[in-house]
Amino acid sequence: NSVDGKGFDASFKGPRHMTADSTGLLYIADSDGFTLRTYHTVTGYVDTILGVAGMTGYVDGDLTMARLAKPRGLAVDGTSLYFLEIEQHTLRQLDLATQTVSTNLGQDCDGVLPCVGGYMEGTGTAAQLNGPLELVYHYPGEALFMLDSVNKVIRKIE
């Protein structure tokens, strides 16, 4: 089970991806735990910032209400943490200032499986993805790049 804490007191259910912000704070997608976690490199403390351990779902909103299905790829641009939902075929955003989660790209199935992905260029939820796996923020271009794995394409999100 996923447990918050310091050092060996902390545990993960199934961490899959990790990124860091400019302060050195690490963000971890605990995919099998249905959560996003942080690791404070100075204190050694692991904390859950989004989701409820063991409770899958797909809900946008503030941190108390938002739920995750299977978060994977992570990227941070200084103001937001972006993450992919591989089985819900979406790109989501956690606005770090407002502490709210929204779906930026793709069409989810409200957390229900199986959820069929697709391929469609478009803006927001009009776009379709299939198994998005990895994400990176490209600072010089001020854009996100995503590996849409089942469609075997790299997509640029501005």
Secondary structure by P-SEA (a helix, b strand, c coil): cccccccccbbbccccccccccccbbbbccccccbbbbbcccccbbbbccccccbbbbbbcccccbbbccccbbbbcccbbbbbbccccbbbbbcccccbbbbcbbbbccccccbbbbbbbcccccbbbccccbbbbbccccbbbbccccccbbbbcc
